[in-house]
């Protein structure tokens, strides 16, 4: 499962829906998400990809504190 926080909304999508495959690097994942959401890849430039041990992916904006 891919959990995405994008433009203030949360999305749970499957790897197949987003065309994400095992072994993809961060940039490739961001490219696939940009295509899925039909936006430019630059919209994901400040996003972080977390890979918890569960095997899911969490894609979220970078947290800025202070």
N, C-alpha and C positions, 0 to 999 in steps of 0.2 A: 504494500500500500504506500502511496505517496501522499503525504499531508502537506498542503501548500497554504500559506497565508499570503494572499495577494490582494492589494488594494482594499485592505480592511475586512476582507472576507476569508473564511476558511473553506478549503476544498479537500475532499478525500477522493483521490482518483487512483485507478490501478496503473501499474507500470505499462500494461498493454495500451490503455487509453492514451497515455502520454508518450508512448513509444520509447520508454526508458528500459535499457537492458543492463544486466549485471556487468560490472566492469567499466561502465562509463565514468569519465572524469567529470568534475564540477561543470566545466564549460559545456560539455556535451549535454549534460542534464539540463542546464539553463537554456540551451538552444532548443531542446525538445519541448520544454515548458513554454517557451516563447511561441513556438509553432502551435502548441495546444491552445494557448490563450489568444492566439492571433495578434501578437504584439511584437515589437522589436526586442531583440535580445538585450539591448541596453536597459530595458525595464527591470531586468534581473541582475544588473551589475553589482548592486550593493546587497544582494541576498546571500545568506549563509545556508549551506547544505549540511544538516546534521545526519549522521548515520548511527543511530542507536543499535545496540546488540540485537534488538528484535528483528532486524532486517528491513524495517520500514525506512523511508526517507522523510525527513522533515525539512522543508524549504521555507525560509522565513526571512523577513528583512533583518539586517544586522541591527542588533540592539545598541543604542547609544545612550549612555547615562551621563548625567551631569550637565 
